Amino acid sequence: MTDRALVVVRAGALTTVQDQGRPGHAHLGVPRSGALDGPAAALVNRLVGNRPEAAVLETTVTGCALRPRSAVTVAVAGAPCPVTVDGRPVSWGAPVRVPAGAVLDVGTVTSGVRGYVAVSGGVAVEPVLGSRSTDLLSGLGPAPLTDGAVLPLGTPGSPHARVDVAPCPAPPAEVVLRVTPGPRDDWFTPEAVRAFTSRTFRVSPASNRIGLRTEGPALERAVPGELPSEGMVLGAVQVPPDGRPVVFLADHPTTGGYPVIGVVRAGDLPRAAQAAPGTPVRFVAVRRLVAVRRR
C-alpha cells in the first residue's frame, strides 16, 4: 500500500478526474473530455507546482472531502467555496499544506458550478488513450469518485507557488457566447436565426458535462425532418426538436443528426461551464466582425 494516495471521505454530487483531455480521437467516436473550466484547472496545477498536463479533480456544486495518506500541497479554485483542513478554514485560490491523515473539505460553492482541486504530484490513475480524464458519455477513464475510493498520486515536481491568493475570475452573472453562424443555420426560419442572436436564454438545470442546455424561445425550423448524422465539434450549438439550443461541452457526442445553428468560440466555453441554472445566456454572432477586421 503506497502512502502517495488520497482517500475519498465524501465524493460529493459529482467529482471526476480531469486533465487536458484526449483530443484527436473523434474518428473513433471518442469525445475529447477534459476539464470544462480549463483555465481554473491550469491555475490550481500551477499553484501546487504540477505540470500543465497533471490530472486534477473537478467537483460539482457540493465539493468533496479527501484524506491524504502523506503530507501534500493542494489548491482549490474555479467556483468559490469554503475550504477547511480538519475543520479549520484555509485559503481558497492558494497553495495549502495538508498533513498526512488530515481531512481536506471542499465545501458547497457560493457561486458558479465547478471547483478544481490539484494535489502536488497530480492524480495518477491509469491513463486511457493518453488521458486520465473521466468521460461521462463514453465511459472511458476512471469512474466518478465514490466514498472510500483511493486515488494514487504522482511524485511532486516543482516547488509550489509562493502566493497568498491567486486572482481567479468570478463565475458569470450573465454568459455572453461569441458564435459563428452555421453550418446549418439555413435549416431555421429567418425569425429564428434573428432570435438566436438577439433574445436572451437561460441555463437549464438539465445541463451537464455533455452540454449546456438552455431554456427560452424555441427556434423554429424552416426545413422539416432530420439530417443524416454528421460530425460534431466542441462548442457546436445543436437545436433538438424542442427548439432550445444546446451548447456542446467536453463530453459531447462526436456525431449528431440535429442541425447546428452555430459554433461557440472555444475561449468562451469555460464561462459556460461555470454558469449555474437560471443564468442568462446571450449568443453574439461574430462572423461579420471577423470579416471587417480581415479587410
Secondary structure, 3 states (H helix, E strand, C coil): CCCCEEEEEECCCCCEEECCCCCCCHHHCCCCCCCCCHHHHHHHHHHHCCCCCCCEEEEECCCEEEEECCCEEEEEEECCCCEEECCEECCCCCCEEECCCCCEEECCCCCCCEEEEEECCCECCCCECCECCCCCCCCCCCCCCCCCCEEEECCCCCCCCCCCCCCCCCCCCCEEEEEEECCCHHHECHHHHHHHCCCCEEECCCCCCCEEEEECCCCCECCCCCCCCEECCCCEEECCCCCCCEEECCCCCCEECCCEEEEECHHHHHHHHCCCCCCEEEEEECHHHHHHHHC
